[in-house]
Amino acid sequence: MIAGVGVDLLAVSRMERRLANTRFMERVFSPEERAYIGAKAERAAGLFCAKEAYAKATGLGLSFRLLREVTVSHLPSGAPVLRAESAAEGERFHLSISHDGGMAVAVVIFERRESV
């Protein structure tokens, strides 16, 4: 059953200023995510939106600790996959990320197996 939905939107220009801030990048993104981002602010904005959308879908609220517990990777097809260290058995996350026109957006659907 769907337990929550979260969406976040961010101007890519806000993330452009953050790319040079090594401390911010290390506090928010895993080494795998930073390698994926490279110097592309739209990628950083999309991943940040995914983490915010996760916080909204689960109702956990946003913190630097939460940002590091949530990792976005990509399948060979390019499809994004969200992993959360604190996810319980039976919890799944569906993620969609897009960016265009200087904006990035992410949607997370939080699914939990119904208890019997």
DACORPE-V149983 format. One record per helix or strand of 2 or more residues. SS is the DSSP state (hx for helix, st for strand). FROM is the first residue (numbers start at 1). TO is the last residue. If there is no record, write none. Layout:
# DACORPE-V149983
ss->[SS/SS]
from->[FROM/FROM]
to->[TO/TO]
This chain:
# DACORPE-V149983
ss->[st/hx/hx/hx/hx/hx/st/st/st/st]
from->[2/12/22/31/41/64/70/80/91/103]
to->[11/16/28/37/58/69/74/84/100/112]
